[in-house]
Structure formats: C-alpha cells, structure tokens
Amino acid sequence: MGEQNHSPGKELQHWMQAEAPGKKNWNSQAYALGAISNFMSTFLTFPIYKVVFRQQIHAVAVSEALRQLWHEGPQYFYRGIYPPLLSKTLQGTLLFGTYDSLLFSLSPNGPHSLGHRWAAGLMSGVVEAVALSPFERVQNVLQDGRKQARFPSTFSILKEFNSYGLWGRMSLGYYRGFWPVLLRNSLGSALYFSFKDPIQDGLAEQGLPHWVPALVSGSVNGTITCLILYPLIVLVANMQSHIGWQSMPSLWASAQDVWDTRGRKVFLIYRGGSLVILRSSVTWGLTTAIHDFLQRRSHSRKELKD
C-alpha cells in the first residue's frame, strides 16, 4: 500500500548505475531481451504486416489486399515469415543491445539526456540498417504476389542475387534501396528511444500497473514514428520489390514513380494508414511491454540473489 511508484526510466538508470562500471561496455542481457521481445511481437503481428505490404505495393484498399491473400490460399498467408522473423529478432538484438551500449558509453554515470538518447538511438539505427537491409530485401521480394512463380522460395532469390557480379550483388541485390532504409531506421530509432522513457515515466506517475505505461508508451511512440516515416516505408517496399538487371530505376526515379502512381496526392501515399496505425501500435506496444517485463523480472532475480 505504501510502496513508492518509481518511474521506469529512472529505475532503469538506477539499476544500471548500481552495476559494476566495467559491465556496461558489453551488457549481454540487453541484447537477449531485445531479441526475445522482437521475436514474440513479430510472430503475433505478421498477418497485419502482410496486408499492409500488399497495399504499399499495389495501392489497393484493405478489402482488396485481403481478397488477394484469400485467393492465394491459406498456405501462402505466412509465406515470407522466416526472413522477417529472423531479421526482427536480430533487429531487437542490435537495436536494444547497441542502444544500451552506446547510451552508457556516452553517459556512463547518467542521467541520460534527450541528446544522449537521440544520439544513441540514431547510431543504433545505422547499425541495424547495415546489418538487416538484406533480410528486408529478400522479405519484400517474397511477399510480392507477382513474383511467386519466378521466385517461389528464399533460395531462388538468393540464387538470383548471387548470379550478379560483386557490385551487382550489393547495389542491385542485397542492398537495393539501402539509402532510404538507412534514413528510415536511423531516424525511427532516434525518435523511439528519445521519447519512450519520458512517455512511460509520465504514465507511471499516475499509479497505473507497471505493464500499462510500457504498452501505451510503445504504442503511441511507434505509431507516431511510423506515420512520420511512412513515405519512406512505401518507397523502400517499392524499390526492394524490383529484381533483375532490367527495369531497375534509381532512387529518384523510384520516388517519382511512387508519387505518380499515387496520383500525386499525399493521402494516397498514406493509403493503408489505418492498418499501419494498428500494426505499429500492436507491434511496438507489445515489444516495449515484453521488453519492460523481462527487464523487471531479470533485475528482480538479481536483487533476490543479492
């Protein structure tokens, strides 16, 4: 009854400062918790993601995207899940782990300012983009229904990429659309980590259960970030759906094509926005809540041992 309600962000700083200084150069727990939380949230929200992807590629309504998936059959509904499941697990590992390491390199003893969180988030997003862009590339080809006959499996796509020369494998194969991916991931990570803890701390002061502030903070933060960067998400999906040496437009040509095919109207670029809000809210809400829960549980075990 008389228990003090500490804010999550300040609790985290207190936990980390209490550990031996040398441990913060490599905190394996941060990487493991990020991997588990992203794996679980990705598996649960993949069906929503696939519907959104179809809208981005074909510029169709939600009902039409669902009709396409239904027509292809349930056996194809989870087609393409392995690349995102692997990439999102690695994303969580790199995103949370690298952010944690960078944050405490910038500010070993705290407190962690907005500038520290922004810089650590930005750099972790860069690492994430470099490491995971090839996974997203394969995933986007797999999920494009127009390419199912030519590329029925991940192996067939990898075989195509590896048939190119060294430079072609990078620029036309695995790292097609890299620059918008880099911009999207770095800005997205910076925004997420900059405001996740402040929002969560503000809600925690209202006396809510521990899991509620984390869930709401992740949902609100993820939704706002995704809506701001949604044009880049659409551009990446369209650029990475192209494959082969022929008909491989440049970055500017791809952006122009997206703008033209959407009738030169901003609201058509945001077609599918309702599902984007739902997917982002659920994914980042679950990821943040699961991560916060695992983090609290881990520190509780440590306190019991001590």
Disulfide bonds with the S-S distance in Angstrom:
none
